[in-house]
Amino acid sequence: LALAEEDEPSEKPTTSASQIRAYISEAVKTEVRRRIAQEGVRPDGRSLTEIRPLAAEVNLLPRVHGSGLFKRGQTQVLSICTLGTSRDSQLLDGLHPEDNKRFMHHYNFPPYSTGEANPLRGPKRREIGHGALAENALRIIIPSEEEFPYTVRVVSEVMSSNGSTSMGSVCASTLALMDAGVPIKRPVAGIAMGLIQDGDQYFVLTDIQGMEDHLGDMDFKVAGTRMGITALQMDIKISGVPHDVMARALSQALDARLEILDLIESVIPEPRAELSPYAPRILTLKINVDSIGAVIGQGGKTVRGIQEATNTVIEIAEDGLVSIASVDAAGAERARDMILGLIEEPEPGRIYTGKITRIEDYGAWVEFLPGTDGMVHISQLSDMRVERIRDEFHVGDEIMVMVTDIDRGSGKVRLSRQAVLEGWSLEEARQNDRGIGGGGGRSGGGGGNRGGYGGDRRGGGGGDRRGGGGDRGGDRGGDRGGRRY
């Protein structure tokens, strides 16, 4: 029994596994910080100002509008750029004066990027914050809506992580934007700076990795162009950073940023001149605010008709900016021409191709601009005598006519086909149109006889008929145009 008691340990171990892990972690931290402060050597052997190996690629994914892959050591980020219309912009509901956002950056940090197999869930606070930081860094270089009428969305997928994935997202997003043909003002790059404090000494680290972020005293993210800084974010574990240390950190960040920008510009020197063939084509034009109603039409009928006829999406802003989106340039250009036709003002002396919409005994009504028509008197329909209009012309026929007169008060438009056939100038057309200038009518046998006959019709009963016809023309032609405009 005595021997058995002597063999038993007098005390049980008092150190737990968690304590052992804490001791090891503290020893590693002390040694890492000592080597940096005393030897100037970092855990991976780099000097204090050295960047990890860099690599960049564009156009990796064939079907997207733009893509870019940025590698910095073990950190790899793939960014995808997608272009959309203004309808795709994000609506903002808040106190900020902006009510929508046409540039969006989203950041995803899947578990596999750190070798984990956790379930994929919605974005966490960290992911939302990193996405916002990169978005703010890039926002300043996005062209205005007038210069580039697209909504731009960039999604950054972290493929592998070992520090500074948010700044890697900035670099990858720049590559994707340029690959998509977005005319950014200049490239943006980002770098994460670290700090080790040893007494009253401060050691600034360029391009920190995960261990240095965890064991160091500062995570200072700096993003910008060659011209300046576009975004900053600092996390520190000490009470503060002296001014000279901050200046040194910004100076080292500039050197690193320029090195990364050199790499980006060596891969893609400038944004592509042409958009991806899979990106929508958008044309813009500015119209008078008073003309918006004419383009939209009653209940949106006009603009819907244009969209259906051209397979486009048309958006009209309150200031008169019209955006036309189409899968091809031809459809967008056709829609633009139709809109310009809707708001175009008739010009005296100009020749138009129009369609006959109504025929009366005294003349024919021709729609020569969308929603705008005028009357061609029987005497101005041809260079030959016309006995009965319906024998020679039919509703739906296309004819070329010249605008010879516009009554600015009533909006009545008078047209002449004879002026086109004869090749007359505006003054000649007016002189030969008795309804305008009291001209002498056509010369020659048939023309002269008809002139007398026509004169009787105008002076007597014919004149009443013409007068009534003219009023009818003004009501139906000019007023109709006014309502549409």
Secondary structure, 3 states (H helix, E strand, C coil): CHHHHHHCCCCCCCCCHHHHHHHHHHHHHHHHHHHHHHHCCCCCCCCCCCCCCEEEEECCCCCCCEEEEEEECCEEEEEEEEEECHHHCEECCCCCCCCEECEEEEEECCHHHHCCCCCCCCCCHHHHHHHHHHHHHHHCCCCCCCCCCCEEEEEEEEEECCCCHHHHHHHHHHHHHHHHCCCCCCCCEEEEEEEEEECCEEEEEECCCHHHHHHCCEEEEEEECCCCEEEEEEEECCCCCCHHHHHHHHHHHHHHHHHHHHHHHHHCCCCCCCCCCCCCEEEEEECCHHHHHHHHCHHHHHHHHHHHHHCEEEEECCCCEEEEEECCHHHHHHHHHHHHHHHCCCCCCCEEEEEEEEECCCEEEEEEECCEEEEEEHHHCCCCCCCCHHHHCCCCCEEEEEEEEECCCCCCEEEECHHHHHCCCHHHHHHCCCCCCCCCCCCCHHHHHHHHHHHHHHHCHHHHHHHHHHHHHHHHHHHHHHHHC
